[in-house]
Amino acid sequence: MSELVGNTLGKYHIMTRLGRGGMADVYQAYQPRLDRSVALKVLHSHLAEEEDFISRFEREPAAIARMRHPNIVQVFDFDVEGELYYMVMELIAGPTLKAELKERGFNNQPFTLAETAHIFTALASAIDYAHVRGMVHHDLKPGNVMFTSEGEVVLTDFGLARIVGSDHHTATGSVYGTPAYMAPEQAQGERGDGRSDIYALGVILYEIVTGRTPFEADTPFKLIMQHVNEPPPPPTTLNPDLPQAVEQVILKTLSKNPDDRYPRAGELAHAQRMVDSWGPTGRIYAGLNLGLDYLFLAVYACAIALGCVLVSRGLYGRNSALANVGIIIARAQFLAAILDGVENYGLIQVLLGTQIGAWPLVAKWCAWPKFLIVAVGLIYVIIGMLWIALRKQKQAKRL
């Protein structure tokens, strides 16, 4: 399709070809009416011969174009001219993550933890946004991640898998996707879901912090079988300076069983923020935040406990059962403070990368009970105060 250069496709004048992939050729084009440059992706003609392709092309673009997220490339248009099906997107001027990884590897300048956190948080945010809207990428890889001229991270090719069909096979004969980043369930012919994207995200994170993907082989088939059958080498064997907690996050993300991975990209990003903490300064800052959070809730719980006691005394002669309930709730507030302390201690252990074990789970299970106890106490104080005020009002009327 190199003959398209210099010609017009629809309302777009094609300037130059930017690249060629397994499903499409990408061109830089100019849209005169809006005086802007765009990226124009022309799908390979053989794709249109596949069953249901035309119906998918007419159905899926609307959902893709509705996505609005700062870390997902904006899609402007989908159209067809003759036998050429194409999509029009915003033009990202910067390099891909693939090119950046290659250059940094050549210059021996790996990404810092702060840079890794910036990239990973952006990708997880984009993935989470799309998954909530029922859109799974199915082909996450550094080649689909780009940087703007301002250094912002942008994910491309969202929804392309739904247009070409999930049963599409690549030229290598493998199921749809890129073998080096393919989840085990995809490699076994399953459709996959959002957790497959999370696996690919883990492979990307592994590559960023170690400089290579977890599995390497001389054929795509061998590479796919490694994803299915072999455990990934611990990242710290390749990067001894990597915090243990970061390794724990990566290995959980690369679990063979989808149920053992993070269920959502948002949870994965939260775990990564806790352990990365943007370097030593951010780690101290996060620790201080946790300490202040504990202090705030402990003081709040004590205040509610005092309120419960005072209210229960005010209700004592009127309704002893309700008053006794207040004393029980007041004592429970101290349990909430203890639970909050346990939760924050667990989070700090994760933050420091020490004693990981069950602490993330302990912290998770302490969170909701403490809030429930505090909420019950607050409701009791409010209802009790209203009850006392109403009783005093009735007594005043009698006098």
N, C-alpha and C positions, 0 to 999 in steps of 0.2 A: 504493500500500500504506500510505498515511498512516492508513487506518482501523485499522491494527494497534495504534496507540498507545492505551494504556489497556486492551488486551486481553491474554489469556494465550496464549502459543504453547508447547505442551508444558508444561514445568515452569518457564517463564520468563515473568515479568510485564513487558510492554513499557512503558517509561516515556516515552521520547521518541526522535524520529528524529534521528540525528547527521549523516547525509549520504546522498547518492545517487550511485551510480557507474554505469558502463556495464553491469555485470553484477549488481549487488545494491544493496539499500537497507541501511543500517547503523543499528541502533537501540541505545540503552542500555536494558538490561533488568535485572531483579532476580530472583535465584534464592533464594526464601525458605528452602528447606531448608538451604542452606549460608550463608545471610545474606551474600550478596555481590552486587555489581553486575558485570555482564558486558557485552561487546559482542556483539550478535547480528546476523549478516549474513544477510539473506533474499535468496536468488537470484531473479532475475527469472523469472517464470513461463514466458516463451517459451523459456527455455533447456531446460526439461524436455521440450520437444517435439523437441529435436534427437536424432538417432540415437545410440544407446549412452550417452546421458546418465545414465540410471538405473544402468546397470552400472558406469559410472565413479564415480558418486556412492557406490555401495556398496563400490567397490574402493579408491579413492584416500585417503579420509579416514584410514584406519588408519595409512598411511605418514606422513601430515602430522602426525597427533596424536602420533606417536612422537618427533618432533623435539624435542630439549631443548637450547636454546642461549639464553644471556642476551640476545642481540640479535635473536632471532626471537620474534614474538608467540606466546604459548602458546595452543594450540587445545584446548578442553575437550570439545567435543561436536559431533556432526553428527547431524541428525535430519530427519524429514519428517513433516508433519502435513497431511493432505489433499493439496493440490497445492503446498504451500509447502515448499521444501527450504531448510534453513538450517544455518549453522555458528555455534558459540558460542566466543568467544575472551575472553582477559583484556582488561579495559578499560584502555586507556592514557589517562591524564588529560591529557597534554601536547599541544602543537601538532604538526602535521606539518612536515617539512622544507620543504615547499612554502610553507606559511604563514609560516614563519620567514624564508625567503629573501625573500618579498614584503615583510615588515615591515622587515627589515634594509635592503633596497633602498630603501624609502621613507625610512628614517631615515639613509641613507648610512652604515651601520655594517656593513661586510662581515665575514665570518668571518675570524678570525686564522688564521695557519698552524697554531697549536696546536689551535684548535677544528676546523679542517679535518681535521687528522691524527686527532683523536679520532673524528669522524664517519666518516671514510673507513676507519679501521682496524676499527671496529665492523662496518660494512657488509661489508667484505671478509672478515672472520672469519665472519660469518653466511652469506655466499654460499659460501665455501669449505666450511663445515660441511655445507651442504645439497647441494652438488655431489658431495661424496664419497659421499653417500647416494643419489645418482641423482636428486635433486630440482632442477629448473631453474625459476627464477621466471617468466621470459618477459615480465614487465611491470614491471621496475624503474623507479621514478620517484620524485621527491620526495614525491608524494602518498601513497606507500606506506611512507614512512619517518616514524616518530613519535619524539617525545621524552617520556620519563617525567618526573614531577615532580622527579626527582633529576638530570635532564639526560642520562640514559642513552639510547642510540640503539636503537630497536626496529624491525625490518623486518616488515611485514604482507603478507598475501595470498599467502604461499608456497603453492604447490600448487593455487591456484585455477584456473590455466590448464589443469591436468591434469583437473580436474573438468568444466569447461565445454567442454573439447576444444581441441586446438591449432589446429584448422581454423576456429574460431569467428571471425566477422567483427564488427567494431565497427559502431556506427551510422554512422560516417563512410564505411563501405565498404572500409576498409583491413583487412589481415590483423590477427590478434590482436596487441594491444600498443598503446602510445601513440606516435604518429608522431614526436614530438620526441626520444624516447629509443630508437627502434627501430633495431636493427642492420641493415646493408645486406642480409644474407642473409634476415632476417625480412621485410624490405620486398619482397624478390623472391619471396616465397611459400614459402621454405624453413622447415622446422620450427625450425632453430636448436638450439644446445646451450649448454653452460656459457659458451662464449666470447661468445655473444650477450648474456648477463648482464654479462660483463666490459665489453663495449662500452657497455651502458647505464650501468654504473658509471662509466665514463670520461666519459660525457655529464654525469652528476650532478656529478662532480668538476670538470669544465669550468665548469658553472654556478655551483658554489660559489665558485670562485676568480675568475670574471670577472663574475658577476651575470647572465649570460644563457646560453642553450643555444648550441651551435656553429652551428645552422642555424635560420633563421626564415623563414616563408613565410605567404602569406594563405590557402592551402588545404592540407589534409593531404596531397594527392597531390604537390604541389610540394615539400613538406617531406620526404616519403619519397624523392623523386627526388634531393634534395640529399644525403641520407645515402648513396644508392647511387653517385652520380656525382661529387660535388664534395668537394675536400679541406677539412677544417675550418680556419677562420682560426686562426693561431697565437694561443694564449691571451695571450701577452705583448703582442699588439697592442691588447688590451683592458685588460690589467693589466701595465703596464711593470715593476712592482715584483716580479712573480712570478719566482722563481728559474728559470734556464734548465733545470735538471735536472727540476723539476716539470713544465715544459712537455714535456720529452722523454717523461716517463712518460705524460702525458695523450695525446700524439699517437700513441704506440705502442698505447695502449689503443683509440684510435679508428681503427685501421687498417681499411681496407675488407676485406682478406682476413683471415678468422678465424685463419689459421695465423700471421699476423704479430703477433697480439696476445699478451698474456701467457697461457700455457696454463691457469693456475689463479689464482684470486683471491688465494690466499696469496702467490704470487710477486709479484703486483701490489702487495699491501700491503707486502711487504718492500721493494720498490723505492721505494715512496712514503715509507716510514719513513726510508730511507737519504737521500733528497733533502730531505724536509721537516725531519726531525730536530727537530721541535717548536720551531723558532726557533733563534736564535743560541746560547743556553745549551745546548740539547740537541745542537746541532751540535758544540760543543766537547766535550761529554760523549761523544758517539759517536766522535769522533776519538781521544779518550784511550783509549776501550775498544779501538779498532782497534790503537792503539800498544801497549797492554798485551798484547793478543792476539798480536801479532807477537813481542814480547819473550819471552812465555811459550813459544811454540812454538820460537823460535830457541834458547833455553836448553835446552829439552827435547830438541831435535834434537842439540845439541852433547853433551848428557849421554849420549844413546843412541850417538852416534858414539864417545865415549870407552869406553862399555861394549862396543861391538863390537870395538874395538881390544884391550881387555883380554881379552875372551873369545877372540878369534882367537889371541892369544899363548898363552893357556892350552891351546888346541887344536893349536898349531902342530906339536909333535912327534908328535901322535896322528893328525892328519888335515889335511895341509897344504892340500888343496883346500877344505875347509870353512873353514879359517883365512883363506885368500885371499878367499873369499866375504865373510867378516866385514870385511876391509879395504875391499872394494868397497862394501858396505852403509854402512860408516862414512863414506866419502866422499860417498855419496848423501845422507846426512843434511844436509850443507851445501847440497846442491841443494834439499832440502825447505825449509830456512830461506830460501833465495833466492826460491823460489816463493811462500812465505808473504809475503815482503816485497813482491813484485810484486802479489800479490792485494790486500794491504791498501792499497798505493799506489793501485791501481785503484779500490778502494772509497772511498778518501778523495777522489779526483777526482770521483767521482759525488756524494759528500757535499757537496763544495764547489760543485758545479754548474759545474765548469770541465773543459775537455778531455774532454767526455763520450765522443765517438767510439766506439772499440772497447773502452774500459776495462771496462765491465760484462761483456763477453764474455771479456776477458782474465782478469778476476778469477774468473769462473765456471770457466774451464778450468784455473786454477792450483790450485783448491781440492782436487779429488780426488787428483791426483798427489802433493801434499805429504803428505796423510794416509796414502796408500798406502805411501809411502817410510818414513814414521815407523813405521807399523804393522809393516812387514817388519823394520825394525831392532829394534823391541821384541820381536818374536817370535824373532828370531835370538839376542838377548841372553838371553832366558828359556830357550830350548832349549840354548844353549851353556852356560849356568850349570848347568843340570840335567845335561848331559853331563859337565862337569868334576866336579861333585859325585859323580856315579855312578862315574866313573873313580877318583877318590880313595878312594871307599868300597871298590872292588874291590882297590886297591893296599893298603889298610889290612888287608883280610882276608888277603891273601897274606903280609903281615908277621906 
